[in-house]
Amino acid sequence: MNRPELLARLLIIAGILLAVGAPLYLWSRTPLIHARMAEAGGWTPDVLQAEVGKPLHLKITSDDVVHGFAVGQMDMQSVDILPGKVADITLTFDKPGTYTFYCTRWCGLNHWRMRGTIEVSGSLSDPSTRSGQRPEPGAVPLYVSLRLDLDAPHDAPSIPPNKPSAVNGQQFTDELPITNYQFSDYYRSHSPYQVFTDLSTTPLTESQRWDVVAFLWQSNTTPESLVNGKRLYAQNCAACHGENGGGDGVFADDLTTAGESSMQTMAGAMDMAMQAPTDFTDPRRMLGASPALLQGKILRGGMGTGMPMWGSIFTEEQIWDLVAYLYSFQFEYHP
């Protein structure tokens, strides 16, 4: 074999080794994340680091049951994490901040505690980090600007005898000065009962006023928003609150039992933070709650209940879609 031929073969072999070895090298440098049920530790590690614009390669496996992986406020499909299998995931962030990753499969009573964070630092190409300034903070939530006490009782003093109908309510709107009631700001800051009370100056009967309230609530959402809200509810809320909102999801009894047990024995924070899920079909509770108050409950969580904080998971649009869907348990909307 002459020298040029030998050199050519060596270059080919080197190219093959580089093509195979580089991915293996990168794979070996990527830490393996373990997913376990929350009682057994949750995600390990649960704090990750990344940089803007640079791909973050993750390897994730489950040590017990099927889990799911997704990052809040990102447009990504959740990834199933199977026991004994390794899932390869690559994420790229376009702005700095702290992102929350979470389990999307209902894996147990403390499923909602399966959360971790990804701390994303800005690159030199990011003007905000080049100047030493942090990115602009998000808008102040409406419940904060309205100074709502999320933990104060808000039951409606009176409720309709039957489920109010938006279809019936629409027939009265042409004869009533209700334009101000249809503005988004008014809708979000007032409970259905408050609007029902404001309509007391009209000649409508109580039943008719409730129907008008149902129409006003429907006019402040869209079919697309309700579909999206229903999807979010089914994926994230139904296991506790029930498919039809009755507070009777598959984990409802376990939550109630755990809460009662902890009150008697003071058995630790895991159980003390639980109680029976809210019944969204209860008209006194729901008709006395404004959309802004429900927004706050979803953003902040229950604070002393089993209701988790969703502010780092859902976008603002998703939260308002979910709020709109929750009222559909109280009102009959157009088909």
Backbone torsions as a table, in degrees:
resi	resn	phi	psi	omega
1	MET	NA	124.0	-179.5
2	ASN	-76.4	168.3	-173.4
3	ARG	-64.8	-44.6	178.3
4	PRO	-59.3	-39.4	179.2
5	GLU	-66.0	-41.4	177.9
6	LEU	-61.9	-42.7	179.8
7	LEU	-63.2	-40.2	179.2
8	ALA	-62.7	-43.7	179.8
9	ARG	-64.4	-39.2	178.5
10	LEU	-63.6	-39.0	178.3
11	LEU	-65.0	-38.6	178.5
12	ILE	-65.0	-44.4	179.5
13	ILE	-63.2	-42.1	179.5
14	ALA	-61.6	-40.1	179.2
15	GLY	-63.7	-41.2	178.5
16	ILE	-63.7	-45.3	179.8
17	LEU	-62.1	-38.4	179.5
18	LEU	-67.2	-41.9	-178.8
19	ALA	-64.4	-37.8	-179.3
20	VAL	-83.8	-40.0	-172.9
21	GLY	-73.5	-34.2	-177.8
22	ALA	-62.8	-49.0	176.5
23	PRO	-60.4	-39.0	179.1
24	LEU	-64.5	-37.0	178.8
25	TYR	-65.3	-45.8	178.6
26	LEU	-64.0	-40.2	-179.7
27	TRP	-61.7	-39.6	-178.0
28	SER	-70.2	-24.1	-179.6
29	ARG	-86.1	-12.0	-179.0
30	THR	-83.2	119.8	-177.8
31	PRO	-65.9	146.8	177.7
32	LEU	-89.2	121.1	178.8
33	ILE	-94.1	130.5	179.4
34	HIS	-102.4	133.9	175.6
35	ALA	-107.9	125.8	175.8
36	ARG	-133.6	157.3	174.7
37	MET	-54.4	148.3	-172.2
38	ALA	-53.7	-38.1	-179.4
39	GLU	-63.6	-21.8	-178.0
40	ALA	-102.5	4.7	175.6
41	GLY	127.8	-15.9	178.7
42	GLY	70.1	-136.7	179.5
43	TRP	-83.6	136.6	175.9
44	THR	-137.3	114.0	-3.6
45	PRO	-75.3	162.9	-179.0
46	ASP	-113.1	6.3	173.8
47	VAL	-129.0	121.7	-178.1
48	LEU	-120.7	158.9	179.9
49	GLN	-118.2	144.3	177.3
50	ALA	-151.7	167.8	177.3
51	GLU	-125.0	146.9	179.2
52	VAL	-58.8	131.9	175.4
53	GLY	80.5	-8.3	-180.0
54	LYS	-105.9	127.7	-178.2
55	PRO	-58.8	136.1	174.7
56	LEU	-105.6	113.7	-178.8
57	HIS	-94.4	128.3	-178.7
58	LEU	-124.6	144.3	170.0
59	LYS	-121.1	126.5	-175.1
60	ILE	-132.8	137.5	175.7
61	THR	-135.9	159.3	176.9
62	SER	-105.3	138.6	177.8
63	ASP	-98.0	-3.5	-178.7
64	ASP	-141.1	-82.0	-174.3
65	VAL	-112.4	-179.3	177.4
66	VAL	-73.4	127.3	174.5
67	HIS	-117.1	174.5	174.6
68	GLY	-131.0	153.2	-179.1
69	PHE	-127.6	131.1	173.6
70	ALA	-154.5	160.7	178.3
71	VAL	-113.7	128.7	-178.0
72	GLY	-62.6	146.5	176.5
73	GLN	60.2	24.7	173.9
74	MET	-122.5	145.7	179.4
75	ASP	-84.5	85.2	-179.6
76	MET	-144.6	150.1	174.6
77	GLN	-80.5	139.6	177.3
78	SER	-66.9	151.1	-178.0
79	VAL	-115.4	128.3	177.1
80	ASP	-73.5	134.7	178.3
81	ILE	-110.7	109.6	-172.6
82	LEU	-97.6	146.1	177.8
83	PRO	-58.4	130.4	177.0
84	GLY	76.6	-2.3	178.5
85	LYS	-110.6	154.5	178.0
86	VAL	-112.4	122.5	176.4
87	ALA	-97.4	132.0	177.8
88	ASP	-100.2	124.3	-176.6
89	ILE	-131.1	136.8	176.1
90	THR	-122.5	126.3	180.0
91	LEU	-120.4	145.4	174.1
92	THR	-132.5	127.5	-177.0
93	PHE	-105.1	136.1	-178.3
94	ASP	-98.7	-4.1	173.7
95	LYS	-150.2	154.1	-177.8
96	PRO	-73.8	164.9	178.6
97	GLY	146.1	-175.1	177.0
98	THR	-110.0	118.0	-178.4
99	TYR	-105.8	147.4	-180.0
100	THR	-105.3	126.1	170.6
101	PHE	-104.3	150.5	-170.7
102	TYR	-151.9	165.0	178.2
103	CYS	-85.1	133.2	-179.0
104	THR	-103.8	0.8	178.1
105	ARG	-108.3	134.4	179.6
106	TRP	-72.6	93.8	-169.6
107	CYS	-99.2	-1.6	-179.8
108	GLY	162.1	179.4	-175.2
109	LEU	-59.1	-36.5	-179.3
110	ASN	-102.2	28.3	-180.0
111	HIS	-49.5	-43.2	-174.5
112	TRP	-65.9	-15.5	177.3
113	ARG	-80.2	-7.5	-178.4
114	MET	-80.0	82.1	-179.8
115	ARG	-137.1	149.8	174.9
116	GLY	-142.4	177.5	-177.7
117	THR	-127.4	149.7	172.9
118	ILE	-118.5	115.1	-178.8
119	GLU	-92.3	110.9	-175.6
120	VAL	-104.6	118.7	178.4
121	SER	-95.1	151.6	-178.7
122	GLY	-77.3	152.1	178.5
123	SER	-91.1	172.3	179.1
124	LEU	-65.3	-20.9	179.1
125	SER	-81.8	-6.8	180.0
126	ASP	-85.4	115.3	-177.1
127	PRO	-57.1	-34.9	-177.4
128	SER	-66.8	-35.7	-179.7
129	THR	-83.3	-28.7	178.9
130	ARG	-65.0	-33.9	-179.7
131	SER	-89.1	-1.2	179.6
132	GLY	82.1	10.8	-178.0
133	GLN	-102.0	149.2	176.5
134	ARG	-82.7	157.0	175.3
135	PRO	-60.3	155.6	179.7
136	GLU	-61.8	134.5	178.6
137	PRO	-70.1	161.0	179.4
138	GLY	-72.5	168.5	-179.5
139	ALA	-66.9	151.5	177.9
140	VAL	-69.2	128.6	179.1
141	PRO	-57.8	148.0	-176.0
142	LEU	-60.4	-39.7	-178.6
143	TYR	-62.8	-28.3	177.5
144	VAL	-73.9	-46.6	-179.5
145	SER	-65.7	-27.8	176.6
146	LEU	-85.4	-4.9	-179.9
147	ARG	57.1	45.9	179.8
148	LEU	-81.2	139.3	173.3
149	ASP	-91.6	103.4	-174.6
150	LEU	-66.8	-20.7	-175.7
151	ASP	-97.6	-4.1	-180.0
152	ALA	-77.3	147.4	176.7
153	PRO	-59.4	143.5	-179.1
154	HIS	-140.9	30.6	-179.7
155	ASP	-65.1	142.8	175.5
156	ALA	-73.9	131.2	-179.2
157	PRO	-62.1	-29.8	177.1
158	SER	-141.3	155.5	-176.0
159	ILE	-134.3	159.2	179.8
160	PRO	-72.8	150.1	178.8
161	PRO	-70.0	-27.5	179.6
162	ASN	-132.9	167.6	179.9
163	LYS	-66.6	119.7	-178.8
164	PRO	-62.0	146.2	-175.4
165	SER	-113.3	123.2	176.5
166	ALA	-66.2	-34.4	179.3
167	VAL	-62.9	-45.2	179.0
168	ASN	-67.2	-37.9	-177.2
169	GLY	-67.6	-29.5	-176.9
170	GLN	-63.9	-30.7	-176.7
171	GLN	-67.9	-17.4	-179.8
172	PHE	-95.4	-10.1	-170.3
173	THR	-72.0	-28.7	-179.2
174	ASP	-66.0	-26.1	-176.7
175	GLU	-97.5	-1.0	-174.8
176	LEU	-117.2	146.7	175.4
177	PRO	-81.1	77.2	-174.2
178	ILE	-110.1	10.7	-176.3
179	THR	-55.5	-43.9	-177.8
180	ASN	-62.4	-30.5	-178.7
181	TYR	-72.0	-17.5	-175.0
182	GLN	-89.6	-7.3	178.5
183	PHE	-69.1	143.2	-177.9
184	SER	-59.2	-41.4	-178.3
185	ASP	-62.0	-40.2	179.5
186	TYR	-67.5	-46.9	-179.3
187	TYR	-57.9	-45.6	-174.7
188	ARG	-71.9	-25.9	-175.0
189	SER	-98.0	-2.1	-178.4
190	HIS	-123.0	143.8	175.4
191	SER	-81.1	159.3	175.2
192	PRO	-55.0	-37.5	-180.0
193	TYR	-66.1	-37.4	178.1
194	GLN	-63.1	-40.1	178.2
195	VAL	-67.8	-41.4	175.7
196	PHE	-56.0	-41.8	178.6
197	THR	-67.5	-42.1	179.7
198	ASP	-62.3	-28.5	-179.8
199	LEU	-80.8	3.1	-177.8
200	SER	-67.5	-17.1	178.6
201	THR	-80.4	-5.6	179.8
202	THR	-89.8	164.9	179.2
203	PRO	-79.2	6.9	-176.4
204	LEU	-73.5	152.4	172.2
205	THR	-74.3	168.9	179.8
206	GLU	-60.9	-42.3	-179.9
207	SER	-63.1	-40.9	179.2
208	GLN	-66.6	-38.3	178.4
209	ARG	-62.8	-41.0	177.6
210	TRP	-64.2	-36.1	177.5
211	ASP	-65.0	-38.8	177.2
212	VAL	-64.4	-39.2	176.8
213	VAL	-59.6	-43.8	178.8
214	ALA	-60.4	-41.3	177.9
215	PHE	-64.2	-42.9	179.5
216	LEU	-62.5	-38.4	179.5
217	TRP	-68.2	-39.0	178.5
218	GLN	-68.5	-36.5	-177.4
219	SER	-69.5	-12.4	178.5
220	ASN	-98.9	15.3	173.6
221	THR	-139.9	-176.5	178.7
222	THR	-134.7	160.1	175.9
223	PRO	-57.2	-36.5	179.9
224	GLU	-65.8	-40.3	178.7
225	SER	-64.8	-40.2	179.8
226	LEU	-67.0	-37.8	177.2
227	VAL	-64.7	-44.5	179.0
228	ASN	-65.1	-41.5	177.9
229	GLY	-62.9	-39.2	178.3
230	LYS	-64.5	-40.5	179.0
231	ARG	-64.3	-44.9	178.9
232	LEU	-62.7	-40.5	179.6
233	TYR	-63.5	-46.4	-178.7
234	ALA	-61.8	-38.5	-176.3
235	GLN	-77.1	-33.6	-167.8
236	ASN	-121.0	-15.7	-171.9
237	CYS	-121.4	-30.4	-169.9
238	ALA	-63.6	-30.0	-177.7
239	ALA	-62.0	-28.5	177.1
240	CYS	-100.9	-50.0	-172.7
241	HIS	-84.7	-9.0	177.9
242	GLY	92.6	147.6	-178.6
243	GLU	-58.2	-36.1	-178.7
244	ASN	-105.4	18.0	172.2
245	GLY	80.4	7.9	-172.7
246	GLY	-83.8	9.4	-178.4
247	GLY	71.8	22.6	-173.2
248	ASP	-123.9	39.9	179.0
249	GLY	-68.9	176.3	-175.0
250	VAL	-63.9	-23.1	179.0
251	PHE	-100.6	0.9	-173.5
252	ALA	-61.0	-47.0	-178.6
253	ASP	-64.9	-40.4	179.2
254	ASP	-64.3	-38.8	178.1
255	LEU	-64.2	-43.3	179.7
256	THR	-63.7	-45.2	-179.7
257	THR	-62.6	-43.9	-179.9
258	ALA	-63.7	-40.4	179.5
259	GLY	-65.3	-43.3	179.6
260	GLU	-64.9	-41.8	179.9
261	SER	-63.0	-41.9	-177.0
262	SER	-68.8	-33.4	179.0
263	MET	-67.4	-28.4	-179.0
264	GLN	-85.3	-31.9	-172.9
265	THR	-115.3	-9.1	-174.6
266	MET	53.0	53.0	-169.0
267	ALA	-84.6	17.8	173.7
268	GLY	114.1	162.3	-172.4
269	ALA	-63.7	-34.1	-178.0
270	MET	-56.2	-44.6	-178.2
271	ASP	-89.2	-29.1	-176.4
272	MET	-65.5	-22.3	-177.3
273	ALA	-89.4	27.2	-176.2
274	MET	-127.6	146.2	170.2
275	GLN	-160.1	175.0	-176.5
276	ALA	-59.2	137.4	179.4
277	PRO	-64.1	151.1	177.8
278	THR	-63.0	141.5	175.9
279	ASP	-93.6	107.1	-177.8
280	PHE	-77.7	-5.6	175.4
281	THR	-91.0	-1.0	178.8
282	ASP	-77.7	109.4	-174.9
283	PRO	-66.6	-32.7	-179.6
284	ARG	-63.2	-42.2	-179.6
285	ARG	-71.4	-46.5	-172.4
286	MET	-78.3	-37.2	-178.9
287	LEU	-75.7	-12.7	175.6
288	GLY	-96.3	1.4	-177.4
289	ALA	-108.4	129.5	176.1
290	SER	-80.3	158.0	173.8
291	PRO	-55.6	-36.0	179.0
292	ALA	-63.9	-37.4	179.1
293	LEU	-67.7	-42.5	177.8
294	LEU	-65.7	-36.8	175.1
295	GLN	-56.8	-45.3	179.9
296	GLY	-63.4	-41.0	178.8
297	LYS	-60.5	-42.2	-178.8
298	ILE	-70.8	-44.1	-179.6
299	LEU	-61.8	-50.7	-170.7
300	ARG	-89.5	-28.7	-174.2
301	GLY	91.5	177.1	-171.2
302	GLY	-79.0	-18.0	179.5
303	MET	51.7	80.2	-179.5
304	GLY	102.1	4.8	174.5
305	THR	-123.8	-172.2	177.4
306	GLY	-85.6	2.5	-177.6
307	MET	-76.2	116.4	-178.8
308	PRO	-77.0	168.3	176.1
309	MET	-88.1	125.9	-176.7
310	TRP	-109.2	2.9	-175.5
311	GLY	-61.2	-29.1	-179.8
312	SER	-91.7	-2.3	-178.3
313	ILE	-103.2	-51.0	-176.0
314	PHE	-91.1	148.6	169.0
315	THR	-77.5	167.4	179.2
316	GLU	-61.0	-41.4	178.7
317	GLU	-61.3	-41.6	179.4
318	GLN	-64.0	-38.1	179.9
319	ILE	-64.9	-44.1	179.3
320	TRP	-66.6	-34.5	175.5
321	ASP	-63.9	-40.8	179.5
322	LEU	-66.8	-42.0	177.2
323	VAL	-58.8	-46.7	-179.4
324	ALA	-59.8	-39.3	-179.9
325	TYR	-67.6	-36.6	-179.5
326	LEU	-59.6	-34.1	179.0
327	TYR	-72.5	-16.7	178.7
328	SER	-68.2	-14.1	173.6
329	PHE	-74.2	-13.5	-177.7
330	GLN	-107.8	-28.1	-173.1
331	PHE	-118.9	145.8	172.3
332	GLU	-89.5	111.9	179.6
333	TYR	-93.5	173.5	173.1
334	HIS	-59.5	147.7	177.0
335	PRO	-57.3	NA	NA
